Amino acid sequence: MTVVVAIAMGILGAAVVLALLRIRTTDEAASAAVVGDLIFFSGVGLLILLSMLRESAAVTEAALLASLLGILSTIALARIITRGRR
């Protein structure tokens, strides 16, 4: 199980690094917002994997709360970018 978690952590870490490279090259606000969400939710995934390794319920709860706040901020940013149009 720890090998699988380590591989998953490596994949998520690589996604964060590639997203950081992408955010430096983008010019559009919408693209930067999507990349920012990718970085944030990859971090949440890393927290979940860390909680699996440590068998910590507190870290899991923190990751669930962070993901809820992340979804709300994504919706708010989408409304800002689209200027409130539906």
Contacts in CASP RR format, 6 or more apart in sequence:
PFRMAT RR
TARGET T0000
AUTHOR 0000-0000-0000
METHOD contacts of the structure
MODEL  1
MTVVVAIAMGILGAAVVLALLRIRTTDEAASAAVVGDLIFFSGVGLLILL
SMLRESAAVTEAALLASLLGILSTIALARIITRGRR
1 52 0 8 1.000
2 53 0 8 1.000
5 49 0 8 1.000
5 52 0 8 1.000
5 53 0 8 1.000
8 49 0 8 1.000
9 46 0 8 1.000
9 49 0 8 1.000
9 50 0 8 1.000
12 42 0 8 1.000
12 43 0 8 1.000
12 45 0 8 1.000
12 46 0 8 1.000
12 49 0 8 1.000
13 42 0 8 1.000
13 46 0 8 1.000
15 38 0 8 1.000
15 42 0 8 1.000
16 39 0 8 1.000
16 42 0 8 1.000
16 43 0 8 1.000
19 35 0 8 1.000
19 36 0 8 1.000
19 38 0 8 1.000
19 39 0 8 1.000
19 42 0 8 1.000
20 39 0 8 1.000
22 31 0 8 1.000
22 35 0 8 1.000
23 32 0 8 1.000
23 35 0 8 1.000
23 36 0 8 1.000
23 39 0 8 1.000
26 32 0 8 1.000
26 35 0 8 1.000
29 81 0 8 1.000
30 81 0 8 1.000
33 74 0 8 1.000
33 77 0 8 1.000
33 78 0 8 1.000
33 81 0 8 1.000
37 70 0 8 1.000
37 74 0 8 1.000
40 66 0 8 1.000
40 70 0 8 1.000
41 67 0 8 1.000
41 70 0 8 1.000
44 63 0 8 1.000
44 66 0 8 1.000
44 67 0 8 1.000
45 63 0 8 1.000
47 59 0 8 1.000
47 62 0 8 1.000
47 63 0 8 1.000
47 66 0 8 1.000
48 59 0 8 1.000
48 60 0 8 1.000
48 63 0 8 1.000
50 56 0 8 1.000
50 59 0 8 1.000
51 57 0 8 1.000
51 59 0 8 1.000
51 60 0 8 1.000
51 63 0 8 1.000
END
